[in-house]
Amino acid sequence: MAKFNSVKKKFVLSEINDYSAIHTPLKSRIKYTCFDVSQSFIVLGATSGGLYVFRREPCTFLQLLPNKEGPITDVLLSPDEKLIAFATERCVACVVERTYGGGARLLNRSVEHAGSRITALQWVHTSDQVFIGDSLGRLSVINVSLFMSKNIFQIPAFIFMQLDSSVVQISCHDDMLLVSTTSHSYVCDTTKEQYRQIGTKLRDGEYGACYHGEKIYCARPGSRLWEVDLEGTVHSTHQFKQALAVEPALIVSEAQDGCIHKRRPPSDEWPQQSFNFAKLSVIGKFLFTFKADGVYVFNPETVDVVLWSDRYRDIIDAKCFDDTIYIWTKSQKVHALTLVTLDKCLLRTYFRERYKLCHSLCSHFASYLLESPDLLTSLNPLINLSNFVDCDENVSKILKAIESVAKTKDNYTQLESGIYLVDNHHARQKLLLEGRKVDGRLHNEQLKINNKIRNPRSHSLPPDAKMRQKIGGSVP
């Protein structure tokens, strides 16, 4: 059994939603230049200077926000989704608020970066400050207040730090700022306006850095990462060059039944990969980076590669939201790839009646599934897959193994009262597919919500006062 427990958890990239609707509002000769994504929206900047706002799911056009500062080069939605920061070719940075009338209200702007190129934008978590970095190593801040009715009350933008080289990436953690330049990374205390250099070794090129929990990760040459504490002290170096010598992950298109994308034929040997992690971001408990012809997900705790893919070869930018990677390509397309475990992907395709696709996945990962009995226990609903498609020999073996494991595994729990609680596998899996848990915090929160609905109570009146109000019409 120890052999099975050592089997590495398998992940795939699943493409579910179609984002072709982003081209609907565009007029001739206008092209998109950049994008950002949040919980509710996708925003794209354009050569016209316009900001095109879309609902994220389903992808539908909402409004066009014009601006007079020139073509957009970078755009960033605030954490509360109320504001949009953007940079233009004229080296101007602006913050606008979407208005209910369909337009935008300019809240503040910065012209402090004239003569350079704005290379990085970063909101703080409270959505009241935007940090800006440029190609000359200058850092400025725009302060924003929604409580001021006149823009003249806004604090002017100002430069507060000059670093040694071009800014590559900015990341925030409470009052601390992490800045990565082409030569060093720095931890900055914004309240004291002090900064500390991370490490002593120089580098030359675009290397990212980000916060991940209570740690900092800084990119180094040759597919390496520094693991750093919050004070800026380097604790270890992680090497991923050898770990990247693995087969690229599948991209599963759930929009087309039976569609699995593989760029290359299977091989037992894959070359090592050495490149700069130009930008680093967090996806779930993992780290993400990309380059023009690949996307990469790493597990910094185990110093291992979760997966990588070279499906898209013309990547301009990529951003993560929750467990989804949004890719922007030179062909003016947005692709959304969800990082999902193989078992969840199999269950999702099965319950969505994508039986051919489910069969193709089982067949492709037959060896892995047959070596993972612990995984097979969660795939119990797939026993009936043969009722919908003709299964090949490998898939038939998997279904028999699932059935065998199901028979030997107890599917009930004895409570202290002596009552046996029977586990409904199908109900459990459907709850999981909907993003809910049958045990734990999410389920408990849902029960609290249901109890509130069943027993509504005024928060301003005690129960007896509320009853008197209902009967007599007033409360003494």
Secondary structure as the mmCIF struct_conf table of DSSP 4:
data_model
#
loop_
_struct_conf.conf_type_id
_struct_conf.id
_struct_conf.beg_label_comp_id
_struct_conf.beg_label_asym_id
_struct_conf.beg_label_seq_id
_struct_conf.end_label_comp_id
_struct_conf.end_label_asym_id
_struct_conf.end_label_seq_id
HELX_RH_AL_P HELX_RH_AL_P1 ALA A 2 ASN A 5
TURN_TY1_P TURN_TY1_P1 SER A 6 SER A 6
BEND BEND1 VAL A 7 VAL A 7
HELX_LH_PP_P HELX_LH_PP_P1 LYS A 8 LYS A 10
STRN STRN1 PHE A 11 GLU A 15
HELX_RH_3T_P HELX_RH_3T_P1 SER A 20 HIS A 23
TURN_TY1_P TURN_TY1_P2 THR A 24 PRO A 25
HELX_LH_PP_P HELX_LH_PP_P2 LEU A 26 LYS A 27
TURN_TY1_P TURN_TY1_P3 SER A 28 ARG A 29
STRN STRN2 TYR A 32 VAL A 37
BEND BEND2 GLN A 39 SER A 40
STRN STRN3 PHE A 41 ALA A 46
TURN_TY1_P TURN_TY1_P4 THR A 47 SER A 48
BEND BEND3 GLY A 49 GLY A 49
STRN STRN4 LEU A 51 ARG A 55
TURN_TY1_P TURN_TY1_P5 ARG A 56 CYS A 59
STRN STRN5 THR A 60 LEU A 65
BEND BEND4 LYS A 68 GLU A 69
BEND BEND5 PRO A 71 PRO A 71
STRN STRN6 ILE A 72 LEU A 77
TURN_TY1_P TURN_TY1_P6 PRO A 79 ASP A 80
BEND BEND6 GLU A 81 LYS A 82
STRN STRN7 LEU A 83 THR A 88
TURN_TY1_P TURN_TY1_P7 GLU A 89 ARG A 90
BEND BEND7 CYS A 91 CYS A 91
STRN STRN8 ALA A 93 ARG A 98
TURN_TY1_P TURN_TY1_P8 TYR A 100 GLY A 101
BEND BEND8 GLY A 102 GLY A 102
STRN STRN9 ALA A 104 SER A 110
TURN_TY1_P TURN_TY1_P9 GLU A 112 GLY A 115
BEND BEND9 SER A 116 SER A 116
STRN STRN10 ILE A 118 TRP A 123
TURN_TY1_P TURN_TY1_P10 HIS A 125 THR A 126
BEND BEND10 SER A 127 ASP A 128
STRN STRN11 GLN A 129 ASP A 134
TURN_TY1_P TURN_TY1_P11 SER A 135 LEU A 136
BEND BEND11 GLY A 137 GLY A 137
STRN STRN12 ARG A 138 ASN A 143
TURN_TY1_P TURN_TY1_P12 LEU A 146 PHE A 147
BEND BEND12 SER A 149 LYS A 150
HELX_RH_3T_P HELX_RH_3T_P2 ASN A 151 PHE A 153
BEND BEND13 GLN A 154 GLN A 154
HELX_LH_PP_P HELX_LH_PP_P3 ILE A 155 ALA A 157
STRN STRN13 PHE A 158 GLN A 162
BEND BEND14 ASP A 164 SER A 165
STRN STRN14 VAL A 167 HIS A 173
TURN_TY1_P TURN_TY1_P13 ASP A 174 ASP A 175
STRN STRN15 MET A 176 THR A 181
BEND BEND15 THR A 182 SER A 183
STRN STRN16 SER A 185 ASP A 189
TURN_TY1_P TURN_TY1_P14 THR A 190 GLU A 193
STRN STRN17 GLN A 194 ILE A 198
BEND BEND16 THR A 200 THR A 200
BEND BEND17 GLY A 205 GLY A 205
STRN STRN18 ALA A 209 HIS A 212
TURN_TY1_P TURN_TY1_P15 GLY A 213 GLU A 214
STRN STRN19 LYS A 215 ARG A 220
TURN_TY1_P TURN_TY1_P16 PRO A 221 SER A 223
STRN STRN20 ARG A 224 VAL A 228
TURN_TY1_P TURN_TY1_P17 LEU A 230 GLU A 231
BEND BEND18 GLY A 232 GLY A 232
STRN STRN21 VAL A 234 GLN A 239
TURN_TY1_P TURN_TY1_P18 LYS A 241 LEU A 244
BEND BEND19 VAL A 246 VAL A 246
HELX_LH_PP_P HELX_LH_PP_P4 GLU A 247 LEU A 250
STRN STRN22 ILE A 251 SER A 253
TURN_TY1_P TURN_TY1_P19 GLU A 254 ALA A 255
BEND BEND20 GLN A 256 GLN A 256
TURN_TY1_P TURN_TY1_P20 ASP A 257 GLY A 258
STRN STRN23 CYS A 259 HIS A 261
BEND BEND21 ARG A 263 ARG A 264
BEND BEND22 ASP A 268 ASP A 268
STRN STRN24 SER A 281 ILE A 283
TURN_TY1_P TURN_TY1_P21 GLY A 284 LYS A 285
STRN STRN25 PHE A 286 LYS A 291
TURN_TY1_P TURN_TY1_P22 ALA A 292 ASP A 293
STRN STRN26 GLY A 294 ASN A 299
TURN_TY1_P TURN_TY1_P23 PRO A 300 VAL A 303
STRN STRN27 ASP A 304 SER A 309
BEND BEND23 ARG A 311 ARG A 311
BEND BEND24 ARG A 313 ARG A 313
STRN STRN28 ILE A 315 PHE A 321
TURN_TY1_P TURN_TY1_P24 ASP A 322 ASP A 323
STRN STRN29 THR A 324 THR A 329
TURN_TY1_P TURN_TY1_P25 LYS A 330 SER A 331
BEND BEND25 GLN A 332 GLN A 332
STRN STRN30 VAL A 334 THR A 341
HELX_RH_AL_P HELX_RH_AL_P2 LEU A 342 PHE A 351
TURN_TY1_P TURN_TY1_P26 ARG A 352 GLU A 353
HELX_RH_AL_P HELX_RH_AL_P3 TYR A 355 HIS A 364
TURN_TY1_P TURN_TY1_P27 PHE A 365 PHE A 365
HELX_RH_AL_P HELX_RH_AL_P4 ALA A 366 LEU A 370
TURN_TY1_P TURN_TY1_P28 GLU A 371 GLU A 371
HELX_RH_AL_P HELX_RH_AL_P5 PRO A 373 LEU A 376
HELX_RH_3T_P HELX_RH_3T_P3 THR A 377 ASN A 387
TURN_TY1_P TURN_TY1_P29 PHE A 388 PHE A 388
BEND BEND26 VAL A 389 VAL A 389
HELX_RH_AL_P HELX_RH_AL_P6 GLU A 393 THR A 408
BEND BEND27 LYS A 409 LYS A 409
STRN STRN31 TYR A 412 GLN A 414
TURN_TY1_P TURN_TY1_P30 GLU A 416 SER A 417
BEND BEND28 GLY A 418 GLY A 418
STRN STRN32 TYR A 420 VAL A 422
HELX_RH_AL_P HELX_RH_AL_P7 HIS A 425 LEU A 433
TURN_TY1_P TURN_TY1_P31 GLU A 434 GLY A 435
BEND BEND29 VAL A 438 GLY A 440
HELX_RH_AL_P HELX_RH_AL_P8 ARG A 441 ARG A 454
BEND BEND30 ASN A 455 ASN A 455
BEND BEND31 HIS A 459 LEU A 461
HELX_RH_AL_P HELX_RH_AL_P9 PRO A 463 GLY A 472
BEND BEND32 GLY A 473 GLY A 473
#
